[in-house]
Amino acid sequence: MADVRIEKLYKAYGSVEVIHGVDVDIPDGRFVVLVGPSGCGKSTLLRMLAGLEGISGGTISIGGRVVNNLPPAERNIAMVFQNYALYPHKTVAANMGFALKMQRMPKAEIDQRVATAADILGLKPYLNRYPRELSGGQRQRVAMGRAIVREPQVFLFDEPLSNLDAKLRVQMRTEIRELHQRLSTTTVYVTHDQIEAMTMADQIVVMRDGHISQQGAPLDLYDRPANIFVAGFIGSPSMNLIEGEIRRQDGKPVVMAEGVALDAPAMEGLDEGRKVTFGIRPEHLLIDETGFEAKVAVVEPTGSETHLVLRAAGREIIAVLRERRSIAPGDTIRLRPQTEMAHMFDTGTGLRIE
């Protein structure tokens, strides 16, 4: 096991810079998720960490050792890819032990490591099967087993669940988290799915256009997003973001947005006329006759809760109701934001107003 330190890391393809001096500090044993939209640089960053991409500047250290110029085989890492990359003509056991065989490790030790990994992953009944005889989830476990037998300092996962169906993704992310808790190996995991990031990570690194927008514990990012991008990206359904301007009513600041007055939370810096973005999560909108008027466009019952898509303040707004109500498309209801749960951002800079 080892810590990972990424300092002032740059990556350019010719004159096009795609990673812009990022810094990430990953303590030993931490499960870190790199998350962001397509093209944000998360997979490129992972590949540089693995040694599959060269770096244009900066430093990568694993276990206190600078690995900038080391090939992947000498970095003591193991990577699990989006596609399983299994040898179709080899059994599960042979696939899992292949890298060790290439290292000329004694057969007895290979068999012992494969057996241990198979026991951890529940693959013992399948060791003599071929990949074509396995389900998608079982193939992914084999790919994970191939990484485990190497006993690396760091595990790297590159969107490993994107090829699985929704139910299996939920099951596999639980299994990966349990695996990490059992092995306590430093893990860096890339995904575009922020639900995976929230449920699996000790630490989330949110990337955008080759920059780090924010990093920290999942609930810290959820409760205190540093900017409008993180606010809209973390959380499902995403945060409602309503642009407006600070006005005064009865001596108190409100956000005026298309004729709708939203009570602003008590804080400094809300000078009259300031352009702001009012953020409120869907679960913090309450049906209340004292609230603003909204017209229901779509009703999405999920069983445990109901999602409402509404039109108000000149935009689309999402509300999540925990209780069941008789609401239909075309209805007009009133919503009141829980002001103490609201977030305020400067519209010009996009940064959080503290």
Buried (B, 14 or more C-beta within 10 A) or exposed (E): EBBBBBBEBBBBEEEEBBBBBBEBBBEBBBBBBBBBBEBBBBBBBBBBBBBBBEBBEBBBBBBEEEBBEBEBEEBBBBBBEBEBEBEEEBBBBBBBBBBBEEEEBEEEEBBEBBBBBBEBBEBBEBBEBBBEEBEBBBBBBBBBBBBBBBBBBBBBBBBBBEBBEEEBBBBBBEBBBEBBEEBEBBBBBBBBBBBBBBBBBBBBBBBBBBBBBBBBEBEBBBEBBBBBBBBBBBBEBBBBBBBBBBBEEEEEBBBBBEEBBBBBBEEEEBEEEBEBBBBBBBBBBBBEEEBBBBEBBEBEEEEEBBBBBBBBBEBEBBBBBEEEEEBEEEBEBBBBBBBEBBBBBBBEEBEBBE
